[in-house]
Amino acid sequence: MSTKWNAEVLGSGGKPDFAALLKDEFTVILFRGKNAFGDLIYCYLKISFGDMAKLQVAIDAPGTFNISDFGSVIAAGKGEPSDEIQAEIAMAYPMLDKPKPVIDPNTPLPEAAAKPVEKKAWDEY
């Protein structure tokens, strides 16, 4: 028996419009930069997945842009965010890029992690 697929959110050309599908989903991204005075600053931006492509265009373009045009600023300040602010944001919002634990390459892996994982078909999970 084969699986039949149905794309419910279609864009031009009958292809799925993922920006429209994810327009109500969001994440929080930590940005670092410099303000007009040359001070190091940070900003946590709550952004919908549908607006991420527009933000990428602004980042790639020469010049400056107003980050609040792409979402809601939930925390900002000079320097680096304090540990307290980082913990509060991480608890309250889904983060796009959470710090990953540093693993010492010389530390042996637990036996379960060393075994290869048997791959299953997508519908066997």
Secondary structure as UniProt FT lines:
FT   HELIX           12..14
FT   HELIX           18..21
FT   TURN            22..24
FT   STRAND          26..34
FT   TURN            36..37
FT   STRAND          40..48
FT   HELIX           49..51
FT   HELIX           52..60
FT   HELIX           67..70
FT   STRAND          72..78
FT   HELIX           83..92
FT   TURN            105..106
FT   HELIX           111..114
FT   HELIX           122..124
//
